[in-house]
Amino acid sequence: MVPSWQVSGATAVNLRALAVDIGVGAATEEEIAQSYWFSTDALEAMSGPHNSMPCFQDIPSGTRLTVRASNSGANDATYNCALHGVS
């Protein structure tokens, strides 16, 4: 698995570093990947993920997937995330 992360809509954003983690599980998520880094700048450009290596994990069908994100400043926009997996 590898995440995609982007600003939702045409919002003015600031220079930020964002860390995205991936987890699996229902009530208590197990973290399976940590610190995929993304960055934004004041021109609404976004780059990442840095560590672009995928997370290798067997995930049974129907398993809940979660994403946790943190950034280097106050939230300035809404974001979208997608998890890409290959079986």
matplotlib code that plots the C-alpha trace (Angstrom):
import matplotlib.pyplot as plt

x = [0.0, 1.0, -1.0, -2.0, -2.7, -4.0, -5.7, -9.5, -10.6, -8.9, -8.0, -5.1, -2.7, 0.5, 4.0, 3.4, 5.0, 2.4, 3.0, 0.6, 0.4, -1.6, -3.4, -5.6, -8.2, -11.6, -11.8, -8.0, -6.1, -2.7, -0.2, 1.4, 3.2, 4.5, 5.5, 4.8, 5.8, 4.0, 4.5, 2.5, 3.6, 1.8, 1.4, -1.0, 1.6, 1.9, 4.6, 5.0, 4.9, 8.5, 9.4, 7.7, 8.3, 5.1, 4.1, 3.9, 1.1, -1.4, -4.8, -7.8, -10.9, -13.3, -10.6, -11.0, -8.2, -7.4, -5.2, -3.8, -2.3, -0.5, 1.0, 3.6, 1.1, -2.5, -5.0, -5.5, -7.5, -9.4, -7.6, -8.4, -6.5, -6.5, -4.8, -3.5, -3.0, -2.1, -3.1]
y = [0.0, 3.6, 6.7, 9.6, 12.9, 16.2, 19.5, 19.3, 22.0, 25.3, 26.6, 28.9, 26.8, 27.6, 26.0, 22.8, 19.4, 16.6, 13.1, 10.3, 6.9, 3.9, 1.5, -1.6, -3.0, -2.3, -1.0, -0.8, 0.0, -1.5, 0.9, -0.8, 2.2, 5.4, 8.8, 9.1, 12.8, 15.3, 19.0, 22.0, 25.6, 28.9, 28.4, 25.4, 23.0, 19.6, 17.0, 13.5, 10.9, 10.9, 7.7, 6.5, 2.8, 0.9, -0.8, -4.6, -6.2, -9.0, -7.4, -9.7, -8.7, -6.6, -5.2, -1.6, 0.7, 3.9, 7.0, 9.4, 12.7, 15.5, 18.7, 21.2, 24.0, 24.8, 23.2, 25.5, 23.4, 20.1, 17.2, 13.9, 10.7, 7.5, 4.2, 2.3, -1.4, -4.3, -7.9]
z = [0.0, -0.6, 0.2, -2.0, -0.2, -1.6, -0.7, -1.3, -3.6, -4.6, -1.2, -0.4, 1.6, 3.4, 3.5, 5.5, 6.1, 6.6, 8.0, 7.0, 8.8, 7.7, 10.0, 9.8, 12.2, 13.7, 17.2, 17.9, 14.8, 14.2, 12.6, 9.6, 8.0, 9.4, 8.2, 4.5, 4.1, 1.9, 1.6, 0.4, -0.4, -0.8, -4.5, -3.9, -5.1, -3.3, -3.4, -1.9, -0.7, 0.4, 1.4, -1.7, -0.8, -0.4, 2.8, 2.4, 4.4, 4.0, 4.6, 4.5, 2.5, 4.5, 6.9, 7.9, 6.7, 8.5, 7.8, 10.4, 9.5, 11.3, 9.9, 10.9, 11.6, 12.2, 9.8, 6.8, 4.4, 4.1, 2.6, 0.7, 1.0, -1.1, -0.3, -3.3, -3.0, -5.3, -4.7]

ax = plt.figure().add_subplot(projection="3d")
ax.plot(x, y, z, "-o")
ax.set_aspect("equal")
plt.show()
